[in-house]
Amino acid sequence: MASPLHQLPARAPHSHTRIHVVVETPKGSRNKVAFDPELGTFKLKGVLPEGHSFPYDFGFVPSTKAADGDPLDVLLLLDAPAFPGCLVEARVLGALEIEQHETDGTVQRNDRLLAVAADSREHKSLHTLADLSPDMLHEIEHFFHSYNEAKGGEVKVLRRVGPERAHELLTQALNPA
C-alpha cells in the first residue's frame, strides 16, 4: 500500500542533498490549496485578492513538522507550474527564516525553504540564494508580506540563509522537540 503524501520520505533516497516537495498550490494560482492529512485530500484554504497570485509553486516537505506545527513550507522554482499533489525532487537553495504575527496576537516561526526542481532546465545553474537576483529575493519576500497582510497577519523576515542552514532547519523539522 502506498504511503499517504504527508508521510513520504523527506529526502530523495539516492541523494542526501535532494528533498521531496509535495506541491500544494501551483504557480500563478490565486487559490491557496493545502493537503489535509485527516481527509487525505487537498482542500481550498483561501483565495488571494484580485491581482495577487503565487509567484512559484508552493508546497511542503513530507514527514516534517515545523515550529508552526505544519510540515515545513517550500517555495519551489520549476520551469512550468505543477499541480496539487505532484511530488517533485528538489535541490535546496536556502531559506527565509520568518517570524509570523497572527491576528490573535501570537507570534510563531514559519520558515520557508527555497528550492529548485532537481531536473529543471531553466534553473539548473541555481545552487544557493546568492544565485538569485536581489530583485527576485525581494519580490519573494514581498509576496509573503502581502499574502499575510491580506489575511490580517504580518511577517518579518529574520534572515536569509544558505543551503547548509536550510538543511539544518529540515533536520529540525524531521526531529521536532
Backbone as CSV, one residue per row, in Angstrom:
resi,resn,N_x,N_y,N_z,CA_x,CA_y,CA_z,C_x,C_y,C_z
1,MET,0.843,-1.188,0.000,0.000,0.000,0.000,0.888,1.251,0.000
2,ALA,0.518,2.222,-0.781,1.290,3.463,-0.882,1.145,4.300,0.383
3,SER,2.193,5.047,0.706,2.161,5.944,1.863,1.335,7.174,1.536
4,PRO,0.621,7.709,2.537,-0.042,8.998,2.315,1.015,10.064,2.001
5,LEU,0.618,11.078,1.246,1.566,12.107,0.806,2.369,12.726,1.943
6,HIS,1.729,12.993,3.057,2.424,13.671,4.156,3.414,12.756,4.876
7,GLN,3.399,11.450,4.558,4.312,10.505,5.208,5.393,9.974,4.275
8,LEU,5.462,10.491,3.072,6.527,10.081,2.156,7.873,10.510,2.732
9,PRO,8.964,9.910,2.280,10.278,10.333,2.793,10.575,11.786,2.440
10,ALA,11.177,12.506,3.377,11.534,13.907,3.160,12.692,14.041,2.190
11,ARG,13.612,13.125,2.254,14.800,13.194,1.397,14.693,12.166,0.272
12,ALA,15.207,12.535,-0.883,15.244,11.604,-2.009,16.159,10.442,-1.626
13,PRO,15.771,9.204,-1.909,16.528,8.044,-1.421,17.953,7.916,-1.949
14,HIS,18.237,8.452,-3.116,19.557,8.291,-3.731,20.488,9.489,-3.516
15,SER,20.041,10.491,-2.737,20.844,11.691,-2.552,20.578,12.296,-1.184
16,HIS,21.605,12.588,-0.427,21.400,13.186,0.896,21.163,14.692,0.818
17,THR,21.327,15.289,-0.374,21.109,16.731,-0.506,19.792,17.074,-1.198
18,ARG,19.167,16.119,-1.847,17.898,16.386,-2.520,16.731,16.043,-1.606
19,ILE,15.670,16.831,-1.739,14.485,16.624,-0.911,13.271,16.351,-1.786
20,HIS,12.234,15.826,-1.154,10.944,15.691,-1.814,10.086,16.886,-1.435
21,VAL,9.380,17.423,-2.404,8.433,18.506,-2.168,7.090,18.071,-2.746
22,VAL,6.041,18.167,-1.945,4.682,17.930,-2.427,4.090,19.295,-2.753
23,VAL,3.756,19.508,-4.002,3.170,20.777,-4.426,1.725,20.839,-3.938
24,GLU,1.380,21.964,-3.325,0.000,22.202,-2.911,-0.642,23.246,-3.821
25,THR,0.022,24.390,-3.981,-0.520,25.497,-4.771,0.407,25.773,-5.946
26,PRO,-0.106,25.643,-7.164,0.745,25.895,-8.332,1.030,27.379,-8.557
27,LYS,2.132,27.644,-9.211,2.497,28.999,-9.625,1.339,29.613,-10.409
28,GLY,1.055,30.888,-10.118,0.022,31.612,-10.843,-1.376,31.472,-10.273
29,SER,-1.552,30.619,-9.277,-2.883,30.403,-8.708,-3.222,31.469,-7.669
30,ARG,-4.470,31.871,-7.640,-4.978,32.722,-6.559,-5.530,31.860,-5.438
31,ASN,-5.834,30.600,-5.742,-6.374,29.683,-4.741,-5.256,29.125,-3.882
32,LYS,-5.367,29.265,-2.559,-4.413,28.641,-1.635,-4.954,27.253,-1.342
33,VAL,-4.222,26.262,-1.783,-4.614,24.875,-1.604,-3.652,24.240,-0.604
34,ALA,-4.183,23.393,0.286,-3.334,22.712,1.268,-3.785,21.271,1.401
35,PHE,-2.828,20.389,1.636,-3.133,18.980,1.864,-3.686,18.822,3.270
36,ASP,-4.802,18.133,3.393,-5.420,17.844,4.690,-5.185,16.375,5.000
37,PRO,-4.231,16.071,5.907,-3.895,14.672,6.166,-5.049,13.867,6.769
38,GLU,-5.928,14.518,7.523,-7.061,13.797,8.110,-8.039,13.331,7.038
39,LEU,-8.248,14.159,6.023,-9.151,13.794,4.930,-8.425,13.042,3.813
40,GLY,-7.090,13.180,3.769,-6.303,12.521,2.733,-6.483,13.143,1.361
41,THR,-6.805,14.433,1.337,-7.018,15.118,0.066,-6.611,16.580,0.175
42,PHE,-6.653,17.266,-0.941,-6.321,18.681,-0.973,-7.586,19.494,-0.746
43,LYS,-7.413,20.600,-0.043,-8.550,21.411,0.376,-8.264,22.877,0.070
44,LEU,-9.275,23.578,-0.404,-9.142,25.012,-0.634,-9.102,25.702,0.719
45,LYS,-8.019,26.437,0.979,-7.848,27.119,2.268,-8.153,28.606,2.182
46,GLY,-8.204,29.140,0.979,-8.485,30.557,0.825,-8.218,31.002,-0.591
47,VAL,-8.611,32.243,-0.871,-8.399,32.831,-2.182,-7.696,34.163,-1.993
48,LEU,-6.629,34.358,-2.737,-5.899,35.624,-2.671,-6.719,36.730,-3.325
49,PRO,-6.523,37.968,-2.890,-7.248,39.086,-3.502,-6.917,39.214,-4.996
50,GLU,-7.827,39.842,-5.709,-7.611,40.104,-7.137,-6.255,40.782,-7.325
51,GLY,-5.527,40.347,-8.330,-4.217,40.925,-8.610,-3.072,40.223,-7.899
52,HIS,-3.376,39.278,-7.012,-2.341,38.523,-6.302,-2.364,37.069,-6.775
53,SER,-1.203,36.467,-6.851,-1.109,35.039,-7.160,0.219,34.518,-6.626
54,PHE,0.308,33.223,-6.508,1.548,32.616,-6.045,2.617,32.769,-7.126
55,PRO,3.796,33.321,-6.768,4.825,33.583,-7.772,5.544,32.320,-8.244
56,TYR,5.506,31.276,-7.442,6.127,29.991,-7.761,5.279,28.912,-7.111
57,ASP,5.537,27.665,-7.454,4.818,26.578,-6.813,5.125,26.597,-5.320
58,PHE,4.127,26.245,-4.519,4.269,26.273,-3.067,3.810,24.930,-2.526
59,GLY,4.574,24.391,-1.587,4.208,23.102,-1.020,4.934,22.831,0.272
60,PHE,5.168,21.555,0.538,5.769,21.156,1.808,6.690,19.962,1.635
61,VAL,7.566,19.789,2.624,8.432,18.613,2.691,7.694,17.568,3.516
62,PRO,7.396,16.402,2.937,6.668,15.389,3.698,7.479,14.873,4.891
63,SER,6.779,14.311,5.853,7.374,13.712,7.064,8.112,14.728,7.922
64,THR,7.732,16.001,7.824,8.346,17.040,8.660,7.269,17.723,9.492
65,LYS,7.720,18.358,10.566,6.847,19.181,11.398,7.657,20.404,11.814
66,ALA,7.267,21.545,11.266,7.972,22.796,11.544,7.480,23.400,12.853
67,ALA,8.068,24.523,13.242,7.737,25.182,14.508,6.268,25.582,14.596
68,ASP,5.625,25.830,13.436,4.208,26.229,13.449,3.267,25.025,13.537
69,GLY,3.823,23.815,13.611,3.008,22.607,13.729,2.637,21.975,12.399
70,ASP,2.901,22.673,11.308,2.621,22.156,9.965,3.908,21.606,9.365
71,PRO,3.793,20.870,8.253,5.016,20.466,7.553,5.814,21.684,7.118
72,LEU,7.099,21.502,6.919,7.994,22.581,6.511,7.618,23.074,5.118
73,ASP,7.382,24.387,4.997,6.965,25.011,3.746,8.124,25.144,2.769
74,VAL,7.780,25.065,1.475,8.779,25.218,0.415,8.198,26.052,-0.719
75,LEU,8.942,27.058,-1.143,8.645,27.777,-2.374,9.557,27.159,-3.421
76,LEU,8.966,26.621,-4.486,9.682,25.769,-5.430,9.740,26.383,-6.819
77,LEU,10.944,26.560,-7.335,11.123,27.066,-8.687,11.104,25.890,-9.657
78,LEU,10.207,25.981,-10.622,10.057,24.968,-11.668,10.039,25.674,-13.023
79,ASP,10.213,24.924,-14.076,10.157,25.508,-15.417,8.724,25.855,-15.820
80,ALA,7.765,25.097,-15.316,6.345,25.325,-15.581,5.581,24.889,-14.337
81,PRO,4.410,25.476,-14.092,3.659,25.105,-12.883,3.340,23.615,-12.851
82,ALA,3.365,23.053,-11.658,2.973,21.659,-11.450,1.486,21.646,-11.057
83,PHE,1.066,20.655,-10.325,-0.330,20.540,-9.908,-0.363,20.051,-8.464
84,PRO,-1.460,20.318,-7.743,-1.542,19.845,-6.364,-1.347,18.328,-6.290
85,GLY,-0.436,17.922,-5.403,-0.149,16.505,-5.216,1.055,16.009,-5.976
86,CYS,1.603,16.829,-6.841,2.780,16.425,-7.614,3.986,16.339,-6.677
87,LEU,4.686,15.213,-6.700,5.896,15.032,-5.904,7.088,15.420,-6.761
88,VAL,7.869,16.387,-6.274,8.998,16.917,-7.032,10.282,16.711,-6.234
89,GLU,11.284,16.150,-6.880,12.604,16.062,-6.259,13.289,17.399,-6.479
90,ALA,13.859,17.954,-5.401,14.369,19.319,-5.475,15.712,19.477,-4.763
91,ARG,16.423,20.539,-5.169,17.648,20.974,-4.507,17.308,22.196,-3.655
92,VAL,17.786,22.215,-2.439,17.543,23.349,-1.548,18.535,24.459,-1.861
93,LEU,18.005,25.671,-2.096,18.848,26.837,-2.349,19.149,27.591,-1.060
94,GLY,18.234,27.510,-0.125,18.359,28.246,1.128,17.006,28.342,1.791
95,ALA,16.870,29.333,2.653,15.597,29.504,3.363,15.433,30.947,3.797
96,LEU,14.190,31.303,4.043,13.862,32.560,4.702,13.406,32.185,6.101
97,GLU,14.142,32.654,7.099,13.721,32.437,8.480,12.723,33.543,8.794
98,ILE,11.497,33.151,9.096,10.390,34.096,9.196,9.701,34.009,10.544
99,GLU,9.362,35.183,11.068,8.544,35.302,12.270,7.164,35.769,11.799
100,GLN,6.148,35.018,12.155,4.799,35.326,11.693,3.945,35.816,12.852
101,HIS,3.337,36.989,12.689,2.467,37.592,13.691,1.024,37.327,13.267
102,GLU,0.301,36.599,14.097,-1.078,36.227,13.774,-2.057,37.298,14.231
103,THR,-3.279,37.212,13.741,-4.309,38.185,14.091,-4.686,38.124,15.571
104,ASP,-4.464,36.976,16.223,-4.790,36.845,17.644,-3.664,37.340,18.553
105,GLY,-2.604,37.903,17.962,-1.506,38.455,18.741,-0.358,37.489,18.979
106,THR,-0.523,36.226,18.621,0.563,35.268,18.811,1.632,35.464,17.738
107,VAL,2.843,35.067,18.079,3.978,35.140,17.170,4.592,33.748,17.102
108,GLN,4.849,33.286,15.897,5.488,31.979,15.747,6.436,31.988,14.562
109,ARG,7.366,31.068,14.579,8.266,30.896,13.446,7.517,30.167,12.346
110,ASN,7.757,30.589,11.113,7.169,29.923,9.960,8.140,30.042,8.787
111,ASP,9.279,29.354,8.935,10.343,29.410,7.940,9.890,28.820,6.612
112,ARG,10.473,29.315,5.522,10.184,28.806,4.184,11.489,28.402,3.519
113,LEU,11.568,27.158,3.078,12.695,26.746,2.257,12.472,27.294,0.858
114,LEU,13.547,27.622,0.178,13.506,27.960,-1.241,14.285,26.866,-1.949
115,ALA,13.647,26.269,-2.952,14.263,25.139,-3.634,13.991,25.237,-5.132
116,VAL,14.714,24.420,-5.879,14.548,24.357,-7.331,14.384,22.888,-7.702
117,ALA,13.502,22.625,-8.655,13.312,21.256,-9.126,14.647,20.703,-9.606
118,ALA,14.978,19.498,-9.161,16.278,18.903,-9.488,16.483,18.759,-10.989
119,ASP,15.422,18.524,-11.734,15.537,18.323,-13.180,15.203,19.571,-13.986
120,SER,15.191,20.724,-13.338,14.873,21.967,-14.031,15.917,22.277,-15.101
121,ARG,15.449,22.667,-16.240,16.353,23.119,-17.312,16.631,24.608,-17.135
122,GLU,15.569,25.340,-16.858,15.651,26.796,-16.765,16.472,27.265,-15.557
123,HIS,16.426,26.494,-14.478,17.062,26.918,-13.228,18.238,26.022,-12.822
124,LYS,18.808,25.282,-13.762,19.850,24.317,-13.404,21.122,24.958,-12.849
125,SER,21.323,26.244,-13.116,22.528,26.907,-12.619,22.356,27.453,-11.192
126,LEU,21.180,27.313,-10.626,20.927,27.826,-9.275,21.310,26.783,-8.230
127,HIS,22.139,27.197,-7.253,22.560,26.280,-6.194,22.437,26.884,-4.803
128,THR,22.419,28.213,-4.712,22.262,28.897,-3.425,21.414,30.151,-3.644
129,LEU,20.991,30.766,-2.541,20.237,32.010,-2.650,21.058,33.094,-3.341
130,ALA,22.368,33.014,-3.216,23.242,34.011,-3.850,23.136,33.971,-5.374
131,ASP,22.635,32.856,-5.923,22.456,32.738,-7.369,21.184,33.436,-7.854
132,LEU,20.307,33.811,-6.922,19.082,34.534,-7.273,19.375,36.027,-7.281
133,SER,18.695,36.752,-8.127,18.911,38.194,-8.150,18.335,38.821,-6.883
134,PRO,18.913,39.921,-6.417,18.357,40.619,-5.250,16.894,41.015,-5.470
135,ASP,16.547,41.393,-6.705,15.158,41.752,-7.009,14.229,40.558,-6.827
136,MET,14.661,39.392,-7.279,13.836,38.191,-7.145,13.599,37.860,-5.669
137,LEU,14.645,37.918,-4.861,14.500,37.655,-3.423,13.577,38.677,-2.767
138,HIS,13.731,39.938,-3.150,12.858,40.980,-2.614,11.396,40.697,-2.986
139,GLU,11.145,40.287,-4.224,9.786,40.000,-4.670,9.195,38.803,-3.933
140,ILE,10.004,37.788,-3.664,9.533,36.625,-2.904,9.149,37.062,-1.495
141,GLU,10.018,37.842,-0.852,9.708,38.329,0.494,8.458,39.205,0.474
142,HIS,8.338,40.060,-0.545,7.159,40.919,-0.665,5.885,40.079,-0.802
143,PHE,5.959,38.983,-1.547,4.794,38.100,-1.676,4.350,37.598,-0.301
144,PHE,5.301,37.116,0.501,4.924,36.596,1.823,4.350,37.700,2.710
145,HIS,4.897,38.917,2.598,4.349,40.046,3.357,2.910,40.322,2.930
146,SER,2.680,40.483,1.633,1.339,40.849,1.162,0.348,39.713,1.370
147,TYR,0.792,38.462,1.227,-0.081,37.302,1.462,-0.589,37.318,2.904
148,ASN,0.314,37.554,3.847,-0.086,37.557,5.255,-0.886,38.806,5.620
149,GLU,-0.556,39.936,5.033,-1.344,41.157,5.254,-2.792,40.969,4.822
150,ALA,-2.995,40.286,3.697,-4.349,40.045,3.189,-5.167,39.201,4.162
151,LYS,-4.488,38.389,4.972,-5.169,37.564,5.978,-5.242,38.269,7.327
152,GLY,-4.729,39.497,7.412,-4.753,40.242,8.660,-3.547,40.016,9.542
153,GLY,-2.559,39.269,9.052,-1.346,38.998,9.820,-0.174,39.792,9.291
154,GLU,0.994,39.448,9.801,2.211,40.144,9.400,3.372,39.170,9.506
155,VAL,4.345,39.311,8.618,5.560,38.508,8.717,6.773,39.418,8.770
156,LYS,7.788,38.907,9.429,9.062,39.600,9.480,10.136,38.590,9.073
157,VAL,10.854,38.903,7.999,11.949,38.039,7.579,13.121,38.328,8.505
158,LEU,13.490,37.339,9.300,14.589,37.498,10.251,15.930,37.463,9.536
159,ARG,16.052,36.524,8.585,17.275,36.462,7.795,17.119,35.481,6.646
160,ARG,17.952,35.703,5.652,18.077,34.793,4.518,19.256,33.880,4.819
161,VAL,19.099,32.597,4.592,20.178,31.650,4.886,20.430,30.749,3.682
162,GLY,21.627,30.217,3.627,22.029,29.354,2.527,21.595,27.913,2.725
163,PRO,22.016,27.048,1.802,21.570,25.656,1.820,21.983,24.885,3.077
164,GLU,23.146,25.200,3.625,23.599,24.471,4.817,22.643,24.692,5.986
165,ARG,22.312,25.956,6.265,21.374,26.267,7.343,19.971,25.743,7.009
166,ALA,19.580,25.815,5.740,18.274,25.298,5.329,18.169,23.803,5.617
167,HIS,19.255,23.062,5.377,19.248,21.624,5.695,19.181,21.405,7.209
168,GLU,19.762,22.312,8.004,19.622,22.223,9.459,18.157,22.411,9.862
169,LEU,17.475,23.371,9.239,16.046,23.577,9.510,15.253,22.329,9.142
170,LEU,15.627,21.695,8.038,14.974,20.458,7.624,15.200,19.357,8.655
171,THR,16.430,19.213,9.116,16.724,18.197,10.130,15.928,18.442,11.398
172,GLN,15.809,19.710,11.816,14.995,20.042,12.989,13.545,19.651,12.774
173,ALA,13.021,19.887,11.574,11.627,19.565,11.278,11.395,18.060,11.154
174,LEU,12.461,17.312,10.881,12.351,15.839,10.842,12.382,15.256,12.242
175,ASN,12.981,15.986,13.183,13.121,15.542,14.565,12.628,16.625,15.520
176,PRO,11.320,16.977,15.433,10.850,18.075,16.274,10.944,17.735,17.769
177,ALA,11.232,18.772,18.554,11.400,18.575,20.002,10.074,18.303,20.681
